[in-house]
């Protein structure tokens, strides 16, 4: 049993060194990481003004602070807020489809 454990340890160590050497040989290792982050990132350069959009969306709400908090969360995740004070969910499917743990609409 101990021989198998030692063998697995050395094999994983050698594999790790191989992976490190592969990335170290690239001329710009930081560029590899940057490219990976850019390809997998959900962040876009064209972020909307969530505070302003949620102020408009929640201006007629009976509970404006609660509305703005929920709207802000949805806006940050979707980068979208439907126009008007209610409805128009088809403009922003991500905003429309976000639900609470109870299955209700999360976004006002």
KOLNUKOL-161653 format. One record per residue: residue number from 1; residue in one letter; x, y, z of N, C-alpha, C in turn. Coordinates in steps of 0.001 Angstrom, whole numbers. Example, Ala and Ser with C-alpha at 12.3 -4.5 7.8 and 13.67 -1.06 7.14 Angstrom:
<num->1 | residu->A | npx->13190 | npy->-5690 | npz->7800 | capx->12300 | capy->-4500 | capz->7800 | cpx->13200 | cpy->-3300 | cpz->7800>
<num->2 | residu->S | npx->12850 | npy->-2250 | npz->7080 | capx->13670 | capy->-1060 | capz->7140 | cpx->12900 | cpy->30 | cpz->7870>
***
This chain:
<num->1 | residu->X | npx->821 | npy->-1194 | npz->0 | capx->0 | capy->0 | capz->0 | cpx->863 | cpy->1256 | cpz->0>
<num->2 | residu->X | npx->1923 | npy->1265 | npz->790 | capx->2806 | capy->2415 | capz->880 | cpx->3544 | cpy->2643 | cpz->-432>
<num->3 | residu->X | npx->3864 | npy->1555 | npz->-1130 | capx->4562 | capy->1677 | capz->-2412 | cpx->3664 | cpy->2358 | cpz->-3438>
<num->4 | residu->X | npx->2382 | npy->2011 | npz->-3446 | capx->1439 | capy->2626 | capz->-4388 | cpx->1284 | cpy->4106 | cpz->-4070>
<num->5 | residu->X | npx->1196 | npy->4446 | npz->-2790 | capx->1051 | capy->5853 | capz->-2396 | cpx->2265 | cpy->6668 | cpz->-2813>
<num->6 | residu->X | npx->3460 | npy->6119 | npz->-2604 | capx->4670 | capy->6820 | capz->-3000 | cpx->4737 | cpy->6970 | cpz->-4513>
<num->7 | residu->X | npx->4343 | npy->5946 | npz->-5228 | capx->4345 | capy->5998 | capz->-6684 | cpx->3380 | cpy->7068 | cpz->-7190>
<num->8 | residu->X | npx->2180 | npy->7105 | npz->-6629 | capx->1209 | capy->8119 | capz->-7022 | cpx->1708 | cpy->9523 | cpz->-6693>
<num->9 | residu->X | npx->2350 | npy->9673 | npz->-5555 | capx->2887 | capy->10968 | capz->-5159 | cpx->3920 | cpy->11448 | cpz->-6167>
<num->10 | residu->X | npx->4873 | npy->10596 | npz->-6505 | capx->5926 | capy->10982 | capz->-7441 | cpx->5376 | cpy->11215 | cpz->-8838>
<num->11 | residu->X | npx->4401 | npy->10412 | npz->-9236 | capx->3806 | capy->10594 | capz->-10558 | cpx->3079 | cpy->11937 | cpz->-10636>
<num->12 | residu->X | npx->2337 | npy->12285 | npz->-9579 | capx->1633 | capy->13573 | capz->-9599 | cpx->2609 | cpy->14740 | cpz->-9524>
<num->13 | residu->X | npx->3709 | npy->14578 | npz->-8808 | capx->4725 | capy->15615 | capz->-8728 | cpx->5370 | cpy->15845 | cpz->-10096>
<num->14 | residu->X | npx->5705 | npy->14766 | npz->-10780 | capx->6300 | capy->14883 | capz->-12105 | cpx->5328 | cpy->15524 | cpz->-13096>
<num->15 | residu->X | npx->4080 | npy->15141 | npz->-13010 | capx->3073 | capy->15737 | capz->-13890 | cpx->2946 | cpy->17238 | cpz->-13630>
<num->16 | residu->X | npx->2933 | npy->17623 | npz->-12367 | capx->2840 | capy->19043 | capz->-12009 | cpx->4033 | cpy->19817 | cpz->-12548>
<num->17 | residu->X | npx->5218 | npy->19253 | npz->-12434 | capx->6415 | capy->19904 | capz->-12956 | cpx->6348 | cpy->20036 | cpz->-14473>
<num->18 | residu->X | npx->5829 | npy->19025 | npz->-15126 | capx->5675 | capy->19070 | capz->-16574 | cpx->4741 | cpy->20218 | cpz->-16975>
<num->19 | residu->X | npx->3622 | npy->20350 | npz->-16278 | capx->2666 | capy->21414 | capz->-16579 | cpx->3306 | cpy->22778 | cpz->-16340>
<num->20 | residu->X | npx->4025 | npy->22931 | npz->-15239 | capx->4693 | capy->24193 | capz->-14944 | cpx->5737 | cpy->24535 | cpz->-15999>
<num->21 | residu->X | npx->6493 | npy->23553 | npz->-16410 | capx->7514 | capy->23797 | capz->-17430 | cpx->6884 | cpy->24184 | cpz->-18763>
<num->22 | residu->X | npx->5772 | npy->23599 | npz->-19082 | capx->5089 | capy->23916 | capz->-20330 | cpx->4676 | cpy->25378 | cpz->-20361>
<num->23 | residu->X | npx->4095 | npy->25887 | npz->-19261 | capx->3676 | capy->27282 | capz->-19215 | cpx->4867 | cpy->28223 | cpz->-19080>
<num->24 | residu->X | npx->5923 | npy->27778 | npz->-18430 | capx->7091 | capy->28624 | capz->-18239 | cpx->7839 | cpy->28849 | cpz->-19547>
<num->25 | residu->X | npx->7739 | npy->27919 | npz->-20478 | capx->8440 | capy->28036 | capz->-21745 | cpx->7796 | cpy->29060 | cpz->-22681>
<num->26 | residu->X | npx->6528 | npy->29401 | npz->-22451 | capx->5903 | capy->30382 | capz->-23342 | cpx->6597 | cpy->31723 | cpz->-23158>
<num->27 | residu->X | npx->6652 | npy->32491 | npz->-24231 | capx->7390 | capy->33750 | capz->-24195 | cpx->6739 | cpy->34763 | cpz->-23261>
<num->28 | residu->X | npx->5431 | npy->34712 | npz->-23135 | capx->4732 | capy->35631 | capz->-22247 | cpx->3721 | cpy->34861 | cpz->-21409>
<num->29 | residu->X | npx->4117 | npy->34326 | npz->-20263 | capx->3190 | capy->33537 | capz->-19454 | cpx->2011 | cpy->34360 | cpz->-18949>
<num->30 | residu->X | npx->2214 | npy->35643 | npz->-18700 | capx->1099 | capy->36471 | capz->-18245 | cpx->46 | cpy->36625 | cpz->-19333>
<num->31 | residu->X | npx->475 | npy->36600 | npz->-20591 | capx->-470 | capy->36716 | capz->-21694 | cpx->-1374 | cpy->35487 | cpz->-21749>
<num->32 | residu->X | npx->-847 | npy->34308 | npz->-21421 | capx->-1652 | capy->33091 | capz->-21395 | cpx->-2755 | cpy->33234 | cpz->-20363>
<num->33 | residu->X | npx->-2411 | npy->33711 | npz->-19175 | capx->-3399 | capy->33887 | capz->-18115 | cpx->-4409 | cpy->34954 | cpz->-18503>
<num->34 | residu->X | npx->-3954 | npy->36051 | npz->-19074 | capx->-4852 | capy->37128 | capz->-19493 | cpx->-5842 | cpy->36626 | cpz->-20534>
<num->35 | residu->X | npx->-5366 | npy->35866 | npz->-21501 | capx->-6253 | capy->35332 | capz->-22528 | cpx->-7283 | cpy->34389 | cpz->-21934>
<num->36 | residu->X | npx->-6875 | npy->33559 | npz->-20964 | capx->-7803 | capy->32637 | capz->-20329 | cpx->-8882 | cpy->33408 | cpz->-19580>
<num->37 | residu->X | npx->-8510 | npy->34460 | npz->-18889 | capx->-9474 | capy->35258 | capz->-18137 | cpx->-10431 | cpy->35960 | cpz->-19085>
<num->38 | residu->X | npx->-9919 | npy->36534 | npz->-20175 | capx->-10768 | capy->37243 | capz->-21119 | cpx->-11767 | cpy->36309 | cpz->-21790>
<num->39 | residu->X | npx->-11357 | npy->35108 | npz->-22111 | capx->-12251 | capy->34170 | capz->-22777 | cpx->-13325 | cpy->33658 | cpz->-21838>
<num->40 | residu->X | npx->-13016 | npy->33495 | npz->-20560 | capx->-13953 | capy->32922 | capz->-19612 | cpx->-14694 | cpy->33960 | cpz->-18782>
<num->41 | residu->X | npx->-14396 | npy->35217 | npz->-18975 | capx->-14971 | capy->36265 | capz->-18138 | cpx->-16375 | cpy->36630 | cpz->-18584>
<num->42 | residu->X | npx->-17242 | npy->36899 | npz->-17609 | capx->-18579 | capy->37375 | capz->-17890 | cpx->-18633 | cpy->38894 | cpz->-17890>
<num->43 | residu->X | npx->-17545 | npy->39530 | npz->-17556 | capx->-17507 | capy->40973 | capz->-17470 | cpx->-17359 | cpy->41548 | cpz->-18880>
<num->44 | residu->X | npx->-18213 | npy->42495 | npz->-19200 | capx->-18108 | capy->43155 | capz->-20491 | cpx->-17688 | cpy->44594 | cpz->-20268>
<num->45 | residu->X | npx->-17161 | npy->45212 | npz->-21307 | capx->-16716 | capy->46586 | capz->-21199 | cpx->-17893 | cpy->47552 | cpz->-21156>
<num->46 | residu->X | npx->-19022 | npy->47202 | npz->-21725 | capx->-20170 | capy->48090 | capz->-21813 | cpx->-21134 | cpy->47838 | cpz->-20661>
<num->47 | residu->X | npx->-20738 | npy->48201 | npz->-19456 | capx->-21597 | capy->48044 | capz->-18286 | cpx->-22594 | cpy->49187 | cpz->-18251>
<num->48 | residu->X | npx->-23849 | npy->48864 | npz->-17935 | capx->-24846 | capy->49918 | capz->-17843 | cpx->-24816 | cpy->50531 | cpz->-16444>
<num->49 | residu->X | npx->-25424 | npy->51684 | npz->-16298 | capx->-25522 | capy->52360 | capz->-15013 | cpx->-26678 | cpy->51719 | cpz->-14246>
<num->50 | residu->X | npx->-26365 | npy->50738 | npz->-13424 | capx->-27397 | capy->49991 | capz->-12702 | cpx->-28159 | cpy->50871 | cpz->-11717>
<num->51 | residu->X | npx->-27468 | npy->51778 | npz->-11040 | capx->-28147 | capy->52645 | capz->-10075 | cpx->-29204 | cpy->53500 | cpz->-10772>
<num->52 | residu->X | npx->-28837 | npy->54102 | npz->-11873 | capx->-29780 | capy->54940 | capz->-12610 | cpx->-30938 | cpy->54142 | cpz->-13184>
<num->53 | residu->X | npx->-30630 | npy->52991 | npz->-13767 | capx->-31667 | capy->52154 | capz->-14367 | cpx->-32631 | cpy->51634 | cpz->-13306>
<num->54 | residu->X | npx->-32102 | npy->51278 | npz->-12149 | capx->-32959 | capy->50763 | capz->-11076 | cpx->-33758 | cpy->51880 | cpz->-10414>
<num->55 | residu->X | npx->-33215 | npy->53091 | npz->-10382 | capx->-33988 | capy->54228 | capz->-9874 | cpx->-35241 | cpy->54421 | cpz->-10731>
<num->56 | residu->X | npx->-35083 | npy->54339 | npz->-12035 | capx->-36219 | capy->54494 | capz->-12942 | cpx->-37189 | cpy->53329 | cpz->-12763>
<num->57 | residu->X | npx->-36655 | npy->52120 | npz->-12687 | capx->-37495 | capy->50922 | capz->-12575 | cpx->-38299 | cpy->50920 | cpz->-11275>
<num->58 | residu->X | npx->-37725 | npy->51421 | npz->-10208 | capx->-38340 | capy->51310 | capz->-8884 | cpx->-39000 | cpy->52601 | cpz->-8390>
<num->59 | residu->X | npx->-39118 | npy->53618 | npz->-9221 | capx->-39605 | capy->54911 | capz->-8732 | cpx->-41059 | cpy->54875 | cpz->-8269>
<num->60 | residu->X | npx->-41876 | npy->53957 | npz->-8769 | capx->-43278 | capy->53868 | capz->-8350 | cpx->-43524 | cpy->52720 | cpz->-7358>
<num->61 | residu->X | npx->-42476 | npy->52048 | npz->-6932 | capx->-42625 | capy->50905 | capz->-6042 | cpx->-43095 | cpy->51356 | cpz->-4656>
<num->62 | residu->X | npx->-43884 | npy->50512 | npz->-4005 | capx->-44309 | capy->50814 | capz->-2637 | cpx->-43177 | cpy->50569 | cpz->-1647>
<num->63 | residu->X | npx->-42191 | npy->49779 | npz->-2063 | capx->-41015 | capy->49505 | capz->-1226 | cpx->-39763 | cpy->49769 | cpz->-2066>
<num->64 | residu->X | npx->-39425 | npy->51041 | npz->-2275 | capx->-38350 | capy->51385 | capz->-3203 | cpx->-36974 | cpy->50854 | cpz->-2811>
<num->65 | residu->X | npx->-36655 | npy->50803 | npz->-1525 | capx->-35334 | capy->50303 | capz->-1119 | cpx->-35184 | cpy->48817 | cpz->-1434>
<num->66 | residu->X | npx->-36227 | npy->48045 | npz->-1143 | capx->-36210 | capy->46616 | capz->-1457 | cpx->-36142 | cpy->46405 | cpz->-2964>
<num->67 | residu->X | npx->-36918 | npy->47179 | npz->-3693 | capx->-36932 | capy->47083 | capz->-5152 | cpx->-35564 | cpy->47389 | cpz->-5739>
<num->68 | residu->X | npx->-34938 | npy->48465 | npz->-5259 | capx->-33623 | capy->48859 | capz->-5791 | cpx->-32553 | cpy->47829 | cpz->-5473>
<num->69 | residu->X | npx->-32637 | npy->47228 | npz->-4292 | capx->-31650 | capy->46206 | capz->-3924 | cpx->-31770 | cpy->44986 | cpz->-4832>
<num->70 | residu->X | npx->-33004 | npy->44505 | npz->-5047 | capx->-33212 | capy->43344 | capz->-5916 | cpx->-32861 | cpy->43687 | cpz->-7361>
<num->71 | residu->X | npx->-33270 | npy->44857 | npz->-7788 | capx->-32976 | capy->45291 | capz->-9159 | cpx->-31469 | cpy->45411 | cpz->-9378>
<num->72 | residu->X | npx->-30772 | npy->45961 | npz->-8390 | capx->-29321 | capy->46123 | capz->-8499 | cpx->-28603 | cpy->44795 | cpz->-8638>
<num->73 | residu->X | npx->-29049 | npy->43809 | npz->-7860 | capx->-28455 | capy->42468 | capz->-7953 | cpx->-28682 | cpy->41887 | cpz->-9346>
<num->74 | residu->X | npx->-29902 | npy->41999 | npz->-9833 | capx->-30226 | capy->41461 | capz->-11162 | cpx->-29467 | cpy->42200 | cpz->-12257>
<num->75 | residu->X | npx->-29368 | npy->43504 | npz->-12115 | capx->-28671 | capy->44319 | capz->-13111 | cpx->-27189 | cpy->43955 | cpz->-13172>
<num->76 | residu->X | npx->-26562 | npy->43784 | npz->-12018 | capx->-25143 | capy->43416 | capz->-11986 | cpx->-24904 | cpy->42069 | cpz->-12667>
<num->77 | residu->X | npx->-25809 | npy->41131 | npz->-12463 | capx->-25642 | capy->39802 | capz->-13043 | cpx->-25962 | cpy->39778 | cpz->-14530>
<num->78 | residu->X | npx->-26978 | npy->40538 | npz->-14934 | capx->-27454 | capy->40474 | capz->-16321 | cpx->-26966 | cpy->41620 | cpz->-17195>
<num->79 | residu->X | npx->-26502 | npy->42703 | npz->-16569 | capx->-26114 | capy->43910 | capz->-17287 | cpx->-27279 | cpy->44414 | cpz->-18144>
<num->80 | residu->X | npx->-28474 | npy->44337 | npz->-17561 | capx->-29680 | capy->44706 | capz->-18284 | cpx->-30796 | cpy->44986 | cpz->-17286>
<num->81 | residu->X | npx->-31592 | npy->46004 | npz->-17553 | capx->-32806 | capy->46294 | capz->-16789 | cpx->-33876 | cpy->46643 | cpz->-17803>
<num->82 | residu->X | npx->-35041 | npy->45970 | npz->-17743 | capx->-36102 | capy->46279 | capz->-18703 | cpx->-36579 | cpy->47726 | cpz->-18550>
<num->83 | residu->X | npx->-37005 | npy->48357 | npz->-19628 | capx->-37483 | capy->49740 | capz->-19549 | cpx->-38822 | cpy->49819 | cpz->-18820>
<num->84 | residu->X | npx->-39117 | npy->50984 | npz->-18283 | capx->-40396 | capy->51206 | capz->-17610 | cpx->-40339 | cpy->50819 | cpz->-16149>
<num->85 | residu->X | npx->-41484 | npy->50960 | npz->-15485 | capx->-41539 | capy->50678 | capz->-14052 | cpx->-42005 | cpy->49260 | cpz->-13750>
<num->86 | residu->X | npx->-42531 | npy->48552 | npz->-14746 | capx->-42902 | capy->47142 | capz->-14565 | cpx->-43051 | cpy->46502 | cpz->-15938>
<num->87 | residu->X | npx->-43095 | npy->45180 | npz->-15931 | capx->-43258 | capy->44440 | capz->-17181 | cpx->-42048 | cpy->44552 | cpz->-18089>
<num->88 | residu->X | npx->-42261 | npy->44383 | npz->-19385 | capx->-41228 | capy->44453 | capz->-20422 | cpx->-40080 | cpy->43458 | cpz->-20190>
<num->89 | residu->X | npx->-40366 | npy->42344 | npz->-19539 | capx->-39318 | capy->41375 | capz->-19212 | cpx->-38690 | cpy->40732 | cpz->-20446>
<num->90 | residu->X | npx->-39429 | npy->40681 | npz->-21561 | capx->-38885 | capy->40035 | capz->-22766 | cpx->-37685 | cpy->40769 | cpz->-23339>
<num->91 | residu->X | npx->-37503 | npy->42030 | npz->-22963 | capx->-36349 | capy->42802 | capz->-23430 | cpx->-35060 | cpy->42245 | cpz->-22832>
<num->92 | residu->X | npx->-35173 | npy->41677 | npz->-21642 | capx->-33998 | capy->41175 | capz->-20924 | cpx->-34288 | cpy->39779 | cpz->-20360>
<num->93 | residu->X | npx->-34064 | npy->38727 | npz->-21150 | capx->-34396 | capy->37369 | capz->-20708 | cpx->-33668 | cpy->36937 | cpz->-19429>
<num->94 | residu->X | npx->-32425 | npy->37331 | npz->-19254 | capx->-31687 | capy->36976 | capz->-18043 | cpx->-32394 | cpy->37542 | cpz->-16825>
<num->95 | residu->X | npx->-32802 | npy->38778 | npz->-16898 | capx->-33516 | capy->39478 | capz->-15819 | cpx->-34847 | cpy->38781 | cpz->-15551>
<num->96 | residu->X | npx->-35523 | npy->38393 | npz->-16620 | capx->-36831 | capy->37729 | capz->-16521 | cpx->-36725 | cpy->36359 | cpz->-15868>
<num->97 | residu->X | npx->-35684 | npy->35601 | npz->-16189 | capx->-35598 | capy->34212 | capz->-15772 | cpx->-34973 | cpy->34006 | cpz->-14392>
<num->98 | residu->X | npx->-34451 | npy->35052 | npz->-13780 | capx->-33831 | capy->34902 | capz->-12469 | cpx->-34920 | cpy->34729 | cpz->-11410>
<num->99 | residu->X | npx->-34790 | npy->33673 | npz->-10593 | capx->-35801 | capy->33394 | capz->-9574 | cpx->-35174 | cpy->33245 | cpz->-8198>
<num->100 | residu->X | npx->-36024 | npy->33334 | npz->-7184 | capx->-35584 | capy->33119 | capz->-5804 | cpx->-35568 | cpy->31625 | cpz->-5528>
<num->101 | residu->X | npx->-35129 | npy->31253 | npz->-4325 | capx->-35138 | capy->29834 | capz->-3954 | cpx->-36554 | cpy->29273 | cpz->-3941>
<num->102 | residu->X | npx->-37535 | npy->30144 | npz->-3714 | capx->-38928 | capy->29730 | capz->-3699 | cpx->-39575 | cpy->29654 | cpz->-5067>
<num->103 | residu->X | npx->-38830 | npy->29999 | npz->-6119 | capx->-39357 | capy->29913 | capz->-7482 | cpx->-40077 | cpy->31168 | cpz->-7955>
<num->104 | residu->X | npx->-40060 | npy->32239 | npz->-7150 | capx->-40699 | capy->33484 | capz->-7553 | cpx->-39697 | cpy->34345 | cpz->-8312>
<num->105 | residu->X | npx->-40209 | npy->35325 | npz->-9068 | capx->-39323 | capy->36255 | capz->-9783 | cpx->-38455 | cpy->37011 | cpz->-8797>
<num->106 | residu->X | npx->-37161 | npy->37014 | npz->-9025 | capx->-36240 | capy->37749 | capz->-8155 | cpx->-36231 | cpy->39224 | cpz->-8520>
<num->107 | residu->X | npx->-36322 | npy->39504 | npz->-9788 | capx->-36127 | capy->40866 | capz->-10281 | cpx->-37453 | cpy->41602 | cpz->-10432>
<num->108 | residu->X | npx->-37520 | npy->42830 | npz->-9918 | capx->-38771 | capy->43601 | capz->-10003 | cpx->-39060 | cpy->44104 | cpz->-11412>
***
